[in-house]
Amino acid sequence: MKNSKSYRPNVAAVVLSSSYPNKCEFLVAHRTDIKGAWQFPQGGIDAGETPLYALYRELKEEIGTDSIEVIAEYPEWIKYDFPSGVSKKFYPFDGQKQKYFLVRLKNDTLIDIQTHIPEFNEYKFVAYEELFEQVTHFKRPVYRQVIDYFKREGYL
């Protein structure tokens, strides 16, 4: 039987503070539209965009800056399904197909989540030990897969 699920092409940024590599802190942000949902910045890839171009555009749209250094890229696309109740918001998609990038904020970069259309109402930097307690439950397996890969490769 053919898989009839549809996945939205998407990029996600594992954003490290400008203190990296001396201090490893991850940016997580609270969504304005889903109470209690903390996540990495992410967003759809528009027609004709490369994942890298979409990464810079989405960071500018979501955290008010694209002043980053790309450290690494996860080598594969990762799919996940939205939990029931969330998928209707993103109709007609059943989930997302994501390309992850590990990035570092450049020195003295300011984050401004009060963008043209704010997607986040709060953000913070957390240590690895706090990360998986902070992020929304359905993203934890994917985040763990990506973070573990970057750790194995020596980036974290």
C-alpha positions in Angstrom: 0.0 0.0 0.0 1.3 3.4 -0.9 2.0 5.9 1.9 -0.5 8.7 1.4 0.9 11.0 4.1 2.1 14.4 3.0 5.0 16.3 4.7 5.8 20.0 4.6 9.4 20.7 3.6 11.0 22.6 6.5 14.3 23.8 7.9 15.2 23.9 11.6 18.0 25.6 13.4 19.8 24.3 16.5 21.0 27.8 17.6 23.9 28.0 19.9 24.7 31.2 21.8 27.7 33.3 20.8 29.5 31.8 23.8 30.0 28.5 21.9 32.4 26.6 22.0 33.4 27.8 25.5 29.8 27.4 26.7 27.2 25.3 25.0 23.7 26.9 25.3 20.8 26.1 23.1 18.1 28.6 22.1 14.6 27.5 22.6 11.5 29.6 22.1 7.9 29.4 23.2 5.3 29.4 20.4 2.6 32.1 20.5 -0.1 29.7 19.1 0.4 26.5 21.2 0.6 27.0 25.0 3.6 25.2 26.5 5.2 24.5 23.2 9.0 25.3 23.3 11.0 24.5 20.2 14.0 25.4 18.0 13.3 28.1 15.3 12.0 26.4 12.2 9.9 27.1 9.1 8.7 26.0 5.7 10.9 26.0 2.6 9.2 28.1 -0.1 9.1 27.1 -3.7 12.5 27.6 -5.4 14.4 28.0 -2.1 17.4 25.9 -1.0 17.3 24.7 2.6 20.2 27.1 3.4 18.4 30.1 2.0 15.3 29.1 3.9 17.3 28.8 7.1 18.5 32.4 6.9 15.1 33.7 5.9 13.3 31.8 8.7 15.8 33.0 11.4 15.3 36.6 10.3 11.5 36.1 10.4 11.3 34.2 13.7 14.2 35.6 15.9 14.9 38.9 14.1 18.4 38.0 13.0 20.3 36.0 10.5 23.7 36.9 11.9 24.9 33.3 12.3 27.7 31.0 11.5 26.6 27.6 10.1 28.7 25.0 12.0 27.2 21.8 10.5 24.2 20.3 8.7 22.4 17.1 9.6 23.1 14.8 6.6 19.5 13.5 6.1 15.9 14.8 6.0 13.9 13.8 9.1 10.2 13.2 9.0 7.8 13.4 11.9 4.0 13.4 12.1 2.0 16.0 13.9 0.2 14.8 17.0 -3.6 14.6 16.6 -5.2 18.0 16.8 -2.1 19.8 15.5 -2.2 18.5 12.0 -5.5 20.3 11.1 -3.7 23.6 11.7 -1.2 22.8 9.0 -3.7 21.2 6.6 -3.1 19.5 4.2 0.1 18.2 5.8 0.4 15.3 8.1 3.8 16.3 9.4 7.1 17.8 8.4 10.2 16.8 6.5 13.0 18.7 8.1 16.6 19.6 7.3 18.5 20.6 10.5 21.4 23.0 10.8 23.7 23.6 13.8 24.4 27.3 13.9 26.1 29.8 16.3 25.0 33.3 16.8 27.8 35.8 15.9 29.2 37.9 18.7 27.0 40.7 19.9 24.0 39.5 17.9 20.7 40.6 19.4 17.6 38.5 19.2 14.2 40.2 18.6 11.2 38.0 18.7 8.9 41.0 18.1 9.1 40.4 14.4 6.5 41.4 11.7 4.4 38.4 12.6 5.6 37.1 15.9 5.8 33.3 16.2 7.3 33.3 19.7 6.5 35.2 22.8 9.5 34.1 24.9 12.9 32.6 24.4 15.8 31.5 26.5 19.1 29.7 26.3 19.3 26.3 28.1 22.1 23.8 28.8 22.0 20.4 27.2 20.9 18.9 30.6 17.7 21.1 30.4 17.0 21.0 26.7 14.8 17.9 26.5 12.8 18.9 29.6 12.0 22.2 27.9 10.9 21.2 24.4 7.5 20.0 23.4 7.0 16.3 23.8 6.4 15.3 20.2 9.7 16.9 19.0 11.9 15.3 21.6 12.8 12.1 19.7 13.8 14.1 16.6 15.7 16.7 18.6 17.5 13.9 20.5 18.4 12.2 17.2 19.9 15.5 15.8 21.7 16.6 18.9 23.2 13.1 19.4 24.5 13.2 15.8 26.1 16.6 16.4 27.6 15.3 19.6 29.0 12.1 17.9 30.5 14.2 15.2 32.3 16.4 17.8 30.4 19.6 17.3 28.9 19.6 20.8 
